[in-house]
Amino acid sequence: MENVCHFSPDRRHRYRLVHQWNPLFGERLMLWIGLNPSTADEAKLDPTLTRIATFSKREGFDGFWMANLFGLRTPYPEEMMAAPDPVGPENDASLLAAADRCEKIVAAWGVSGVYQARADAVVRLFAGRKLWCLGTTQDGHPRHPLYVAGKQPLVRWEPKP
């Protein structure tokens, strides 16, 4: 397995991970936006990205581009929230590049996207683009891929004003 990644020089922030099942035969990518990156890198996927690969294959895509509201790499959201710069200086530019390259954008950050009003800021970045999700929480947040059934369909997501 080889994932194309873009990290900050100190590898504390990951701005992009692109995973394709067979890069020689297809280039249709789906953009998934999570909360923050965990342990996945060039050589391995974490449980969330393994699940995202399954959903992306089901939808007929050749791979996915994983991006996040916050670029700081940690499996612990509370550690991410305690960091002085959890977003990272290149994150917004990377999100916009991903949206230009991918055919479908899927919001998948769960309830913690409210931290620093980051979900709202990213939604503004994507103004005018269709957003999708795997269903929503009671409060209207896009659900995290690990916490839905494998048969859960993608649905259009309209953020609450």
Backbone as JSON, one array per atom type, in Angstrom:
{
  "sequence": "MENVCHFSPDRRHRYRLVHQWNPLFGERLMLWIGLNPSTADEAKLDPTLTRIATFSKREGFDGFWMANLFGLRTPYPEEMMAAPDPVGPENDASLLAAADRCEKIVAAWGVSGVYQARADAVVRLFAGRKLWCLGTTQDGHPRHPLYVAGKQPLVRWEPKP",
  "N": [[0.85, -1.18, 0.0], [0.49, 2.19, -0.81], [0.19, 5.39, 0.15], [-0.46, 8.69, -0.87], [0.78, 11.39, 0.72], [0.68, 14.59, 2.38], [2.49, 16.33, 4.6], [3.22, 18.58, 7.35], [6.5, 20.04, 7.77], [7.52, 19.02, 10.23], [5.94, 16.83, 10.56], [3.78, 16.92, 12.26], [1.35, 17.91, 11.47], [-1.05, 16.73, 9.19], [-2.04, 17.25, 5.97], [-3.07, 16.1, 3.72], [-4.12, 12.93, 2.55], [-4.07, 10.62, 0.13], [-5.63, 7.86, -1.16], [-5.68, 5.21, -3.36], [-7.17, 2.42, -5.0], [-6.32, 1.21, -7.35], [-4.23, 2.93, -8.93], [-3.46, 3.06, -11.6], [-5.65, 2.58, -13.2], [-7.82, 4.24, -12.71], [-9.08, 7.43, -11.75], [-11.02, 8.7, -10.31], [-11.9, 10.45, -7.54], [-13.08, 10.74, -4.19], [-13.74, 13.2, -1.83], [-13.23, 13.23, 1.58], [-13.96, 14.72, 4.64], [-12.77, 14.84, 7.74], [-12.52, 15.13, 11.36], [-9.87, 15.39, 12.61], [-6.57, 14.21, 11.7], [-5.45, 10.89, 12.47], [-3.42, 8.25, 12.97], [-2.75, 7.37, 10.45], [-0.67, 7.07, 7.54], [1.84, 7.24, 4.92], [2.2, 4.5, 4.62], [0.18, 3.07, 5.91], [-3.33, 2.64, 6.69], [-5.67, 3.93, 9.06], [-8.31, 2.77, 11.33], [-10.59, 4.42, 10.74], [-10.04, 5.36, 8.12], [-9.9, 2.97, 6.74], [-12.55, 2.22, 6.84], [-13.68, 4.35, 5.4], [-12.57, 3.84, 2.91], [-14.04, 1.56, 2.22], [-16.68, 2.64, 2.0], [-16.21, 4.46, -0.09], [-15.46, 2.78, -2.24], [-17.85, 1.38, -2.51], [-19.45, 3.42, -3.52], [-18.51, 3.63, -6.06], [-16.1, 4.89, -6.66], [-12.59, 5.46, -7.43], [-10.79, 5.89, -5.52], [-9.92, 7.76, -2.53], [-9.63, 11.03, -1.08], [-8.41, 12.14, 1.81], [-9.07, 14.64, 4.06], [-9.12, 17.15, 6.65], [-10.85, 19.03, 9.24], [-9.14, 20.03, 11.16], [-5.64, 19.95, 11.08], [-3.82, 18.75, 12.83], [-2.1, 15.88, 13.88], [-3.26, 13.34, 15.82], [-4.56, 10.72, 17.81], [-6.26, 11.52, 19.76], [-8.82, 13.58, 20.41], [-9.02, 15.49, 22.51], [-6.37, 16.17, 22.97], [-5.77, 17.39, 20.56], [-7.45, 19.61, 20.78], [-6.2, 20.99, 22.8], [-3.9, 21.96, 21.7], [-1.78, 24.64, 20.47], [-2.02, 25.44, 17.74], [-4.12, 23.84, 16.16], [-5.2, 23.67, 13.58], [-3.29, 24.25, 11.53], [-1.0, 25.77, 9.21], [-1.3, 25.26, 6.44], [-3.73, 24.1, 5.95], [-6.31, 25.13, 5.02], [-5.76, 25.85, 2.33], [-5.12, 23.35, 1.32], [-7.55, 22.01, 1.63], [-9.15, 23.41, -0.23], [-7.79, 22.79, -2.62], [-8.25, 20.06, -2.69], [-11.04, 19.97, -2.98], [-11.29, 20.99, -5.54], [-10.23, 18.94, -7.02], [-11.66, 16.59, -6.5], [-14.65, 14.63, -7.05], [-16.87, 14.42, -5.38], [-17.86, 15.69, -2.22], [-17.63, 14.82, 1.09], [-18.82, 15.4, 4.24], [-17.68, 14.5, 7.4], [-17.16, 14.75, 10.16], [-18.32, 14.54, 12.69], [-19.59, 15.49, 15.98], [-17.71, 17.22, 17.12], [-16.81, 19.2, 15.46], [-17.65, 21.71, 16.05], [-15.8, 22.92, 17.62], [-13.8, 25.76, 17.97], [-15.4, 26.9, 16.05], [-14.85, 25.68, 13.68], [-15.98, 23.92, 11.76], [-17.98, 25.53, 10.64], [-16.37, 27.47, 9.4], [-15.06, 25.95, 7.45], [-17.22, 25.06, 5.94], [-17.95, 27.51, 4.84], [-15.74, 27.87, 3.16], [-16.39, 26.1, 1.16], [-18.57, 27.18, -0.12], [-21.33, 27.17, -2.28], [-20.84, 24.64, -3.27], [-21.91, 21.24, -3.49], [-22.53, 19.33, -0.61], [-22.14, 16.24, 1.09], [-23.13, 13.57, 3.35], [-23.01, 10.91, 5.8], [-25.52, 10.7, 7.0], [-26.94, 12.46, 9.86], [-26.3, 13.75, 13.19], [-28.44, 14.21, 16.09], [-28.33, 16.93, 16.45], [-27.73, 17.84, 13.96], [-25.13, 17.56, 12.97], [-22.64, 16.24, 10.72], [-22.33, 12.74, 10.52], [-19.78, 10.57, 11.89], [-17.78, 8.22, 10.09], [-17.17, 5.77, 11.4], [-19.26, 5.32, 13.08], [-21.64, 4.55, 11.92], [-23.87, 2.33, 10.17], [-22.66, -0.06, 7.76], [-24.22, -0.1, 5.48], [-25.3, 2.37, 5.32], [-26.59, 5.02, 3.48], [-25.18, 7.67, 1.44], [-26.18, 11.01, 1.9], [-27.48, 14.2, 0.93], [-26.09, 17.03, 2.53], [-27.11, 19.74, 4.31], [-25.89, 22.35, 5.91], [-26.86, 23.72, 9.07], [-28.05, 27.06, 9.37]],
  "CA": [[0.0, 0.0, 0.0], [1.21, 3.46, -0.83], [-0.71, 6.54, 0.2], [0.2, 9.95, -1.14], [0.5, 12.26, 1.87], [1.36, 15.87, 2.53], [2.64, 16.65, 6.01], [4.06, 19.72, 7.71], [7.9, 19.56, 7.87], [7.74, 18.23, 11.45], [4.96, 15.72, 10.49], [2.74, 17.07, 13.29], [0.09, 18.16, 10.76], [-1.23, 16.06, 7.89], [-3.0, 18.02, 5.2], [-3.66, 15.3, 2.64], [-3.8, 11.53, 2.35], [-4.83, 10.12, -1.02], [-5.54, 6.4, -1.26], [-6.36, 4.66, -4.55], [-7.04, 0.96, -5.03], [-5.48, 0.89, -8.49], [-4.04, 4.25, -9.55], [-3.24, 2.95, -13.05], [-6.89, 2.38, -13.95], [-8.92, 5.14, -12.35], [-8.68, 8.64, -11.03], [-12.18, 9.34, -9.66], [-11.69, 10.52, -6.1], [-14.08, 11.28, -3.3], [-13.13, 13.93, -0.72], [-13.82, 13.05, 2.91], [-13.43, 15.69, 5.6], [-12.95, 14.39, 9.11], [-12.19, 16.11, 12.4], [-8.42, 15.55, 12.58], [-5.93, 12.95, 11.34], [-4.95, 10.06, 13.55], [-2.1, 7.65, 12.79], [-2.53, 6.94, 9.06], [0.42, 7.74, 6.85], [2.12, 6.72, 3.59], [2.25, 3.05, 4.6], [-0.95, 2.37, 6.55], [-4.59, 3.32, 6.98], [-6.2, 3.67, 10.4], [-9.66, 2.2, 11.2], [-11.51, 5.35, 10.07], [-9.77, 5.39, 6.68], [-10.29, 1.66, 6.2], [-14.01, 2.3, 6.66], [-13.91, 5.31, 4.31], [-12.26, 3.11, 1.67], [-15.19, 0.7, 1.93], [-17.77, 3.48, 1.51], [-15.81, 5.04, -1.38], [-15.58, 1.71, -3.24], [-19.29, 1.14, -2.7], [-19.99, 4.52, -4.32], [-17.98, 3.53, -7.41], [-14.93, 5.72, -6.84], [-11.31, 4.76, -7.58], [-9.99, 6.21, -4.35], [-10.42, 8.89, -1.74], [-8.7, 12.06, -0.58], [-8.79, 12.44, 3.18], [-8.69, 15.94, 4.6], [-9.7, 17.32, 7.99], [-11.06, 20.38, 9.74], [-7.91, 20.34, 11.87], [-4.56, 19.14, 10.52], [-2.94, 18.15, 13.84], [-2.19, 14.42, 13.96], [-3.34, 12.71, 17.13], [-5.78, 9.94, 17.95], [-7.0, 12.02, 20.92], [-9.37, 14.91, 20.15], [-8.73, 16.43, 23.59], [-5.0, 16.65, 22.73], [-5.88, 18.31, 19.44], [-8.08, 20.83, 21.26], [-5.27, 21.68, 23.7], [-2.75, 22.43, 20.94], [-1.86, 26.07, 20.12], [-2.45, 25.61, 16.35], [-4.56, 22.53, 15.67], [-5.57, 23.7, 12.17], [-2.09, 24.18, 10.7], [-0.97, 26.88, 8.26], [-1.6, 24.89, 5.05], [-4.94, 23.29, 5.89], [-7.37, 25.66, 4.15], [-5.34, 25.74, 0.93], [-5.22, 21.94, 0.95], [-8.98, 21.7, 1.49], [-9.62, 23.96, -1.51], [-7.2, 21.99, -3.69], [-8.95, 18.78, -2.7], [-12.39, 20.17, -3.53], [-11.15, 21.18, -6.98], [-9.81, 17.69, -7.65], [-12.56, 15.47, -6.2], [-16.0, 14.7, -7.62], [-17.9, 14.49, -4.33], [-17.33, 16.12, -0.93], [-18.39, 14.2, 2.18], [-18.57, 15.89, 5.6], [-17.67, 13.31, 8.25], [-16.38, 15.11, 11.35], [-19.02, 14.31, 13.96], [-20.06, 16.64, 16.76], [-16.65, 18.1, 17.61], [-16.5, 20.25, 14.48], [-18.02, 23.01, 16.6], [-14.63, 23.5, 18.3], [-13.27, 26.95, 17.29], [-16.31, 27.16, 14.92], [-14.08, 25.26, 12.51], [-16.87, 23.36, 10.73], [-18.6, 26.67, 9.95], [-15.36, 28.1, 8.54], [-14.82, 25.07, 6.29], [-18.43, 25.13, 5.1], [-17.84, 28.75, 4.05], [-14.76, 27.63, 2.09], [-17.04, 25.32, 0.11], [-19.82, 27.84, -0.53], [-21.74, 26.89, -3.65], [-20.58, 23.24, -3.63], [-22.78, 20.26, -2.82], [-21.9, 18.54, 0.44], [-22.81, 14.98, 1.4], [-22.74, 12.98, 4.63], [-23.58, 9.59, 6.11], [-26.55, 10.99, 7.99], [-26.58, 13.5, 10.82], [-26.62, 13.57, 14.59], [-29.66, 14.91, 16.47], [-28.1, 18.37, 16.3], [-27.46, 18.17, 12.56], [-23.72, 17.42, 12.59], [-22.42, 15.07, 9.86], [-21.88, 11.6, 11.32], [-18.46, 9.99, 11.68], [-17.93, 6.94, 9.39], [-17.08, 4.59, 12.27], [-20.44, 5.19, 13.93], [-22.83, 4.29, 11.11], [-23.89, 1.0, 9.56], [-22.0, -0.14, 6.47], [-25.17, 0.12, 4.39], [-25.8, 3.75, 5.41], [-26.37, 5.74, 2.22], [-24.81, 9.08, 1.45], [-27.31, 11.92, 1.72], [-27.08, 15.6, 0.85], [-26.01, 17.68, 3.82], [-27.33, 21.18, 4.31], [-25.56, 22.84, 7.26], [-27.82, 24.65, 9.67], [-27.54, 28.43, 9.35]],
  "C": [[0.89, 1.24, 0.0], [0.18, 4.58, -0.88], [0.1, 7.8, -0.08], [-0.2, 10.91, -0.02], [1.25, 13.58, 1.74], [1.31, 16.23, 4.01], [3.34, 18.0, 6.17], [5.49, 19.18, 7.84], [8.18, 18.71, 9.11], [6.79, 17.04, 11.57], [3.92, 15.78, 11.6], [1.38, 17.33, 12.67], [0.08, 17.35, 9.46], [-2.34, 16.79, 7.18], [-3.69, 17.19, 4.12], [-3.19, 13.86, 2.78], [-4.7, 11.07, 1.21], [-4.55, 8.63, -1.13], [-6.33, 5.95, -2.48], [-6.14, 3.16, -4.58], [-6.18, 0.52, -6.21], [-5.26, 2.17, -9.29], [-3.8, 4.2, -11.06], [-4.53, 2.93, -13.85], [-8.03, 3.3, -13.57], [-8.46, 6.3, -11.5], [-9.85, 9.35, -10.36], [-12.0, 9.27, -8.15], [-12.86, 11.18, -5.4], [-13.34, 11.98, -2.17], [-13.93, 13.66, 0.56], [-13.16, 14.05, 3.84], [-13.79, 15.23, 7.01], [-12.61, 15.5, 10.1], [-10.69, 16.42, 12.39], [-7.78, 14.2, 12.27], [-5.43, 12.21, 12.57], [-3.56, 9.54, 13.19], [-1.81, 7.25, 11.34], [-1.42, 7.75, 8.42], [0.63, 7.09, 5.49], [1.97, 5.2, 3.51], [1.03, 2.34, 5.18], [-2.16, 3.28, 6.7], [-4.96, 3.02, 8.42], [-7.63, 3.13, 10.24], [-10.66, 3.12, 10.49], [-11.29, 5.32, 8.55], [-10.06, 4.06, 6.01], [-11.8, 1.65, 5.93], [-14.37, 3.24, 5.51], [-13.6, 4.65, 2.96], [-13.44, 2.23, 1.26], [-16.36, 1.51, 1.38], [-17.44, 4.04, 0.12], [-15.9, 4.01, -2.5], [-17.04, 1.44, -3.55], [-19.91, 2.18, -3.61], [-19.4, 4.56, -5.74], [-16.76, 4.4, -7.69], [-13.66, 4.86, -6.9], [-10.38, 5.01, -6.4], [-10.61, 7.36, -3.58], [-9.27, 9.8, -1.35], [-9.21, 12.39, 0.81], [-8.2, 13.77, 3.6], [-9.42, 16.09, 5.93], [-9.93, 18.78, 8.31], [-9.78, 20.9, 10.38], [-6.82, 19.42, 11.35], [-3.7, 18.41, 11.53], [-3.18, 16.65, 13.95], [-2.18, 13.94, 15.41], [-4.62, 11.87, 17.17], [-6.68, 10.45, 19.09], [-7.52, 13.43, 20.66], [-9.06, 15.92, 21.25], [-7.29, 16.97, 23.48], [-4.99, 17.67, 21.58], [-6.44, 19.65, 19.92], [-7.19, 21.63, 22.2], [-4.08, 22.29, 22.96], [-2.89, 23.91, 20.57], [-2.33, 26.33, 18.68], [-2.91, 24.27, 15.79], [-4.91, 22.51, 14.18], [-4.34, 23.49, 11.29], [-2.14, 25.21, 9.58], [-1.36, 26.53, 6.83], [-2.96, 24.22, 4.88], [-6.0, 23.84, 4.94], [-7.01, 25.56, 2.68], [-5.45, 24.3, 0.46], [-6.67, 21.52, 0.76], [-9.52, 22.2, 0.15], [-9.05, 23.19, -2.69], [-7.91, 20.65, -3.81], [-10.33, 18.92, -3.33], [-12.34, 20.37, -5.04], [-10.86, 19.88, -7.7], [-10.85, 16.57, -7.54], [-13.98, 15.71, -6.73], [-17.1, 14.89, -6.58], [-17.23, 14.82, -3.02], [-18.23, 15.57, 0.17], [-17.92, 14.76, 3.52], [-18.69, 14.7, 6.54], [-16.96, 13.57, 9.58], [-17.08, 14.89, 12.67], [-19.32, 15.6, 14.7], [-18.96, 17.63, 17.15], [-16.21, 19.16, 16.61], [-16.87, 21.64, 14.96], [-16.83, 23.69, 17.28], [-14.04, 24.6, 17.41], [-14.13, 27.33, 16.07], [-15.67, 26.73, 13.61], [-14.97, 24.68, 11.4], [-17.54, 24.49, 9.95], [-17.62, 27.33, 8.98], [-15.11, 27.26, 7.29], [-16.03, 25.05, 5.38], [-18.4, 26.4, 4.26], [-16.82, 28.62, 2.92], [-15.42, 26.95, 0.89], [-18.36, 25.91, -0.34], [-20.1, 27.55, -2.0], [-21.48, 25.46, -4.09], [-21.54, 22.34, -2.87], [-21.95, 19.48, -1.8], [-22.78, 17.33, 0.75], [-22.39, 14.53, 2.79], [-23.38, 11.61, 4.75], [-24.66, 9.73, 7.18], [-26.04, 12.01, 8.99], [-26.93, 13.08, 12.24], [-27.94, 14.31, 14.88], [-29.54, 16.41, 16.28], [-27.71, 18.78, 14.89], [-26.01, 18.1, 12.13], [-23.55, 16.19, 11.69], [-21.79, 13.93, 10.66], [-20.49, 11.12, 10.92], [-18.62, 8.6, 11.05], [-17.85, 5.7, 10.27], [-18.37, 4.33, 13.03], [-21.74, 5.08, 13.14], [-22.73, 2.88, 10.54], [-23.23, 1.05, 8.18], [-22.92, 0.11, 5.29], [-25.74, 1.54, 4.39], [-25.54, 4.49, 4.1], [-25.84, 7.15, 2.45], [-26.05, 9.9, 1.19], [-26.75, 13.34, 1.61], [-27.08, 16.19, 2.25], [-26.14, 19.17, 3.63], [-27.03, 21.68, 5.72], [-26.65, 23.79, 7.77], [-27.22, 26.05, 9.68], [-27.14, 28.93, 10.73]]
}
